[in-house]
Amino acid sequence: MDAVDLPDIDLMSRLDAEFRATSGLTDRRFYKIFYSAIAPAPLLVLGFNPGGEVDGTDLNASSSFYENWEHDYVDFRRHGKQYSLAGPAYDTLVQVLQTTSEDAIRRVPATNVIFRRSRHAAALNLTARAAAHESAPVLAQILRAVDPAAILLLGSTAFRAFVGEHCESGSLVVNAEPPEILGANGRHDACLFRSAHAQVPALGRDVPLLMVGHPSTYARREVWREVVASLRAELLRLGVSPWPGTVVGSALSSMAHAGDRRTPSREPAPPSRPEVPAAVRRLPPADALTTPSQRRQSQVEPLRAVLSLLGLALEDPDAAYPGRGKVIRLAGGRRVYINAGHADVKAPAHEIAAWDAEGLGNTRPDSALYLRIMLDSEGTPRRPS
């Protein structure tokens, strides 16, 4: 580290005192603001709220203000389940920032949208909105101190909380390219990658907002390679990656498990628009298939009929048909799900409204981004009555 480039310890101390005074929480067992030093940086990482227990057994890389560039992700990355976020978060940052330097990751400031600690989000003793509002004045000062070119949000809950509390109402724009990445999450798909931007009043400008699924939950899944590729490409586009002033590992090895120590490979740098890895594109889990895996998407008649009706095209016509209820990617970042008796098409709201007005389907009542098209027993679209 450069001796002249030090964390702003006075600022961090003042912010800690300010939050204690406004929240009434005077014991660090019950809150956590810092995961790293706070200093200007191209990227700021934000989670939802600190997890762990309130009995003092949680891990902190510094008991004061990270004045020696301690960093939770770096210092606890080999602690496995004892600190389940650190390893996957560290490995992800190493890959997307294209660096082999621990010191580089120590320069990536990290905190949360909410500072109150709880074992999980549902255990907060305030509503999420109230807890985010309580932390907002301090986080706004952190935003100004870091002045990031982009913000990386860990999880959709953190994304929603940040947009709701720190972005100008109505300013959020979700980019059509690169498209969102979805992954299985129980009965429903979860969004594992999103590129967006919004006006952030604390910074007085439009700010890129990049969201990934929580690394502690999703980093071991095959789809995470696609998430990393898309995130790295966006950070390249924004000039955040490669991380300034560090040794670049052009493209790093596949996602390491928490606690593993891997040596970065020297593979070629990724293309600016990453392709979906073949394993992700062509080999969905066997139990997810309701039709033979040899069928290409372009061979599925109900899918062909829906696309013909709306004038849409497949992103990869030769990709394997994943079966009912599974996401199928379309050109332009659109999506379609073929189910028994109906199809759901995800597209920009103005397209959904136009198709609805033409009588091609019905806007789903729960979301203006989805058109529902009813299918008969042969899989042929039926016009709304």
VEXNUNU-419562 format. One record per residue (C-alpha): residue in three letters; x, z, y. Coordinates in steps of 0.001 Angstrom, whole numbers, plus 524288, in hexadecimal, padded with zeros to 5 digits. Each point is the difference from the previous one (the first is absolute). Layout:
REM residues N
ALAXZY...
END
This chain:
REM residues 385
MET800008000080000ASP8045F7FD6E80DD9ALA803A280CAE806BEVAL7F9AC7FB7D80CACASP7F3337FC397F95ELEU7F95080CC47FCAFPRO7F205803F37FD23ASP7F8868058180B84ILE7FFD680E117FB45ASP7FA7E8052780CC2LEU7F46D7F6C07FEE6MET7FD8F8038D7F1CASER8008180E7080336ARG7F65B7FE2F80B33LEU7F6C07F8307F778ASP8006780A637F57FALA7FCCE80A93809F5GLU7F5267F7C5805EAPHE7F9657FDD97F2DFARG8011080E5D7FC89ALA7F989803AB80CD0THR7F4D67F6477FF26SER7FD358013C7F166GLY801EE80E977FE76LEU808AC7FD487F436THR80C6C807D18021AASP805857FFC27F229ARG806307F3917FACAARG7F9E5802737F2CAPHE7F3647FAD3805EDTYR804E67F3FF8073ALYS80B0C7F6228000DILE803477F6B580B02PHE80D717FAC07FCACTYR805767F9447F3FBSER80BC87FAE58075AALA806867FFF780D30ILE7F83F7FA1780B2DALA8078A7F5908075BPRO7FD8A7F20880495ALA7FE9B7F6AE7F46FPRO7F9F17F2BE7FCCELEU7F716805ED7F599LEU7F7F180C777FF3EVAL7FA598048E7F2FBLEU7F31F8076F8003CGLY7F908806A87F4C6PHE7F2BA8069C80067ASN8035480E837FF6APRO80A18808D37F98CGLY7FCCF803937F20CGLY8052480B147F7C7GLU7FCEE80E607FF9BVAL7FECD809CC80B0FASP807DF80A587F8C3GLY80D157FBCF805B0THR8048D7F8D17F3C0ASP7FEFE7F26C805F9LEU80CC37F8C180260ASN8056E7FD5480D97ALA80D047F96080258SER801D38085580C36SER7FAFC80D6E80382SER802147FCE380E5FPHE7FF697F2A68068CTYR807C07F65E7F794GLU80B3E8008A80999ASN809B97FB5E7F5A2TRP7F7C27F40E7FC7FGLU7FA268065D7F416HIS7F4E67F7E07FA54ASP7F61E804297F5C5TYR7FF7F7F2967F986VAL80EC67FF647FEABASP802F780E117FC89PHE7F4FB801DA7F628ARG7FF577F2827F9ECARG804D6805267F2DDHIS7F6AB80B907FF5AGLY7F5A07F8907F860LYS7F2AF8066B7FF79GLN804BA80B608083ETYR7FFD47F67480B7FSER7F8B97F4467FABCLEU800487F80380C96ALA80E90800A5802EBGLY805867F76E7F52BPRO7F62F7F4D9800CEALA8000F8002980EE7TYR80EDD7FFA48007CASP800C97F4E37F622THR7F5A87F83280734LEU806DB8017A80D24VAL80D147FC357FA09GLN7F9FF7F35E7FB0FVAL7F7CD7FBFC80BAALEU80A888037180A04GLN80A627F9377F7ABTHR80A1180AAA80100THR808CB8072A7F682SER802CA80ADD809B6GLU7FA5E80DB07FEBDASP803418020780E56ALA7F7457F47E80367ILE7F44B806687F981ARG8032280CC580701ARG7FDB97F85C80C99VAL7F1FA7FC927FC2APRO7F75180A5980654ALA7F4A6804E97F7CCTHR7F47C808DC802B3ASN7F134800587FDF1VAL7F3737FD3F80754ILE7FBBA80DF77FCD8PHE8095E80B828000AARG7F7A380A277F8EEARG80461801F57F208SER7F6A87FF127F489ARG801B17FDDE7F177HIS7F8267F36E80166ALA7F81E7F95C80AB1ALA7F30C805D67FB9AALA805A380DC980126LEU801E97FF6780EC1ASN7F93080B4C806C8LEU7FC207F6B380B01THR7F9C47F2AC7FF53ALA80A097F51B7FFACARG7FB7C7FB8980D65ALA8018080D8D805E5ALA80D47802067F9A0ALA804EC7F2D4804F0HIS7FAF18032C80D9DGLU806EB80D2D7FF91SER80D007F9537FCF6ALA7FE0D7F4588090BPRO806B88051B80C68VAL80C71803387F899LEU7FFCB7F3627F829ALA7FE117F83E80C8AGLN80C9B805E38053EILE806F27FCA37F349LEU7FB227F20580145ARG805B87FF1B80DA5ALA80CDF8063E7FBD8VAL801C87F6A47F48AASP7FA217F414806F4PRO7FF3C7F8747F321ALA7FEDA7F1537FEABALA7F6E68026F7F46FILE7F93880B5F7F94CLEU7FF78801687F137LEU7F45C807D27FB25LEU80031805D87F25EGLY7F2607FE967FA67SER7F2E87FB20804D9THR7FC0380DD2803F2ALA80B8B800E08094EPHE7FCF47F25E8051AARG7F1D3803608030DALA8039380CFE8063EPHE80A647F9CA808B4VAL7F74F7F4CA80448GLY7F4D080950802DBGLU80816809728082DHIS80B2A7F824805DFCYS7FB1C7F201801A1GLU7F73F7FA7380A82SER7F2387FE5E7FAC6GLY7FD447F21B7FB95SER80E287FB9680133LEU80375800097F186VAL8029D7F2837FA5BVAL803017FE857F185ASN808B97F4377FDFDALA7FB117F5797F6B9GLU80E2B7FCF57FCB8PRO8065C806067F8B6PRO7F3CA803507F82FGLU7FC6C80D9A7FBC7ILE8046A8040F7F26ELEU7F658807287F761GLY802A6808517F403ALA7F7D8807167F603ASN7FBA580D9A803F7GLY7F5D18051B7F691ARG7F3357F88B8010AHIS803DA7F93D80C98ASP80BCC7F8B280526ALA80888806BD80A17CYS806EA7F90080B11LEU80E998015C7FD6BPHE804F87F7AB80B48ARG7FA677FC3D80D21SER805FC7F9F980C23ALA7F8C8802A280CB2HIS80226802F880E57ALA7F8FA807E180A62GLN801768053480DC5VAL8067D80D677FFB9PRO7FDB5806B680D33ALA80B42809837FDFCLEU809367F44D7FFE3GLY7F86B7F7A580994ARG800BC7F3EE7F784ASP7FB507F8FF7F3DCVAL807218054A7F408PRO8016A7FA447F24ALEU7F9FE809327F5ECLEU8047A7FE2A7F1F9MET7F8FE807927F559VAL80428801E57F1E1GLY7F9CA807DF7F52DHIS8059180D9B7FEACPRO80D2F7FE2E7F926SER7FE8B80C437F7B9THR7F3E27F9E87F9C9TYR802F67F17C7FF46ALA80EC57FDC980050ARG801697FFD27F12CARG7F5E97F5457FE3FGLU803B17F1CE7FE1AVAL7F8457FBF880C0DTRP809488081480881ARG809F67F4F97FF44GLU7F63B7F7698070DVAL7FD8780AD3809EFVAL80E958017B8029BALA801C47F1438016DSER7F4EA7FEDD809E0LEU8045E80BEA807B5ARG80E117FB548006CALA7FBBA7F289804B7GLU7F7F78060380B01LEU80B2E808E480428LEU808F97F42B8000EARG7F64B7F8958086FLEU7FF2080B728096DGLY80EC68018D800E9VAL7FFD580D9C7F9FESER806F67FBBE7F393PRO80B507FF887FD47TRP8015E80D9A805E4PRO809357FF0580BBAGLY80E28803E07FE5BTHR7FFC9801D67F148VAL805AA7F9807F409VAL7F5FA7F65C7FAFBGLY7FCA17FEC07F1A9SER7F8FA7F2F980117ALA7F5A1802E27F5DELEU8002180C867F841SER7FCD6803197F205SER7F22D802637FB4FMET7F95180C7F803D8ALA8072580C027FAE0HIS7F88880B7B7FA97ALA8004780C76807E7GLY80C8C8071F7FCDBASP807347F3E87FB04ARG80C5F7FB2480660ARG801347F1507FF6CTHR80AAB7F6DC804BEPRO7FA967F536808AESER801377F2707FA24ARG8057C7F48D807A3GLU7F4A27F6A27FEA5PRO7FCBA7F58A80A19ALA7F7F38042680B9EPRO7F1647FE067FE36PRO7F8D57F4958062BSER7F90E802B580CC6ARG7F2E67FE9E7F906PRO801D8807097F309GLU7F9FA7FA947F3AFVAL7F862808D67F709PRO808ED8033B7F46CALA7FC407F84F7F3E1ALA7FDC580C6F7F850VAL7F5ED80465809EAARG7F9D67F293801AFARG7FE807FBFB7F1D7LEU7FFCF80C357F7BBPRO7F4D88092980382PRO7FE0B80B8A7F6C5ALA7FA1C7FBCE7F31AASP7F4AB80984800F9ALA7FC1A7FA3C80D1DLEU7FD1B7F2A57FA36THR7F25B7FC397FBFDTHR803E07F1E97FD4CPRO80BD37FA207F8F8SER80C658018C80802GLN8032E7F1807FDE9ARG7F4F57FC2080948ARG804D57FBE980D4BGLN7F858803F180BFBSER7FD137F1AE802A7GLN7F9227FF197F2BFVAL7F5F280AC980265GLU7F30E7F96B80322PRO7F95280B0E807B1LEU80C348013C80857ARG800B27F15380231ALA7F1A67FFD3803D1VAL8018080AF3809FBLEU80BEE7F99C8062CSER7F9207F2D780098LEU7F4318063E80682LEU808468062180AC3GLY80A7D7F58B80117LEU80B03809387FC19ALA80C307FE0D7F7ADLEU807C6808427F680GLU80D388052C80436ASP805907FD0D7F27BPRO7F7087F7757F7A5ASP809008014F7F42CALA8003280EDB8000CALA7F944806CE7F4A3TYR7F1DA803C580204PRO8005E80EF580020GLY7F1EE8022E7FBD5ARG7F3B38056F805F5GLY801118090E80B90LYS80E617FD178025FVAL805607FABB80CA9ILE802A57F164800C0ARG807DD7FB9B80BC4LEU7FB727F48080801ALA806CD7F7C180A39GLY800938060280D7CGLY8005F80E0C7FB43ARG7F1F87FFED7FB11ARG7FC02806447F323VAL7F54D7FE8E7F5E4TYR7FB2A808B47F4FFILE7F7BC7F9E87F527ASN7F6AB809A87F9C2ALA7F4AB7FF3C7F67CGLY7F4E17FA7980816HIS806EB7FEE280D15ALA80C8C7FCDC80749ASP805948073980BC3VAL808267F831809A7LYS808A4806F6809ECALA802ED7F86F80C70PRO80046801F980ECDALA7F32E805328055DHIS7FCE57F3A3807B4GLU800E27F7C97F398ILE7F75D8097F7F891ALA7F5E87FF8C80AF1ALA8001D7F11580030TRP7FE237FEED7F140ASP7F516809F7800A2ALA7F95D7F84280AE2GLU800F17F3A57F7BAGLY7F934806F57F4D3LEU80BB77FF317F6DCGLY7FFCF80E877FD0CASN7FD6380D45805F5THR8092380893807F0ARG8021E80C5C7F841PRO7F94C80B70806D6ASP80C05808A47FE5FSER809B97F67380604ALA7FF587F46D80946LEU80C337FA967F955TYR7F93B7FCF47F312LEU7F6247F5887FC1FARG7F83B8022C7F38BILE7FBF57F3C77F88BMET7F689801C77F4C3LEU802DD7F8837F364ASP7F6647FBC67F58BSER8024A801C27F169GLU8086F7F3AE7FFEEGLY8085F804C280B45THR7F9EB7F69D809CAPRO7FE2D8052D80DF0ARG7F1F480308803D9ARG7FBBF7FED080E1DPRO7FA0480C52805E5SER7F1357FFB87FF91
END
